[in-house]
Amino acid sequence: MSGDDEAGRGLLDQALDVFVYAPLGLALEARDLLPRLAERGRGQVALARLAGRFAAHEGRRHAERLVEDLVGSDRSDPDTVPAAGDADAGDAGAADADATTTPPVELAIEGYDELSAPQILPLLEGLDTDQLEGILAHERAHRARATVINRIHQLLA
């Protein structure tokens, strides 16, 4: 029976530890322990934020590269494909051709040239066909951002 007594005593000791002594010890140490725990928590949150920002930045760069590759593969028009070894001149020539063939248009989005693509995309939704075509011509002639151009094509379709 002494084995049963020891097992019963072990369970009683464990219950006392969990329900009496640990809470009592925590209450006595809380003044010193809580600030250290809070500081560790802040450090973990800061690290998680940094990792999240890095992941978002890398994901955005990767997505932009994929979009650029997709848009680049759709350009089968011989006028927009630069000659071998002359990529920069071909792009500049295409942009100049668009700029000379499209008359200057007042853009429907105020401060358009100062906005980033993510800022522009939601503003495109409320524009009519003429306004979208004006922004499309302007975008092609200037910055040629694939995300903006593709969204305008979607809205015009």
Secondary structure by P-SEA (a helix, b strand, c coil): caaaaaaaaaaaaaaaaaccaaaaaaaaaccccaaaaaaaaaaaaaaaaaaaaaaaaaaaaaaaaaaaaaaaaaccccccccccccaaaaaaaaaaaaaaacccccccccccccccccccccccccccaaaaaaaaaaaaaccccaaaaaaaaaaac
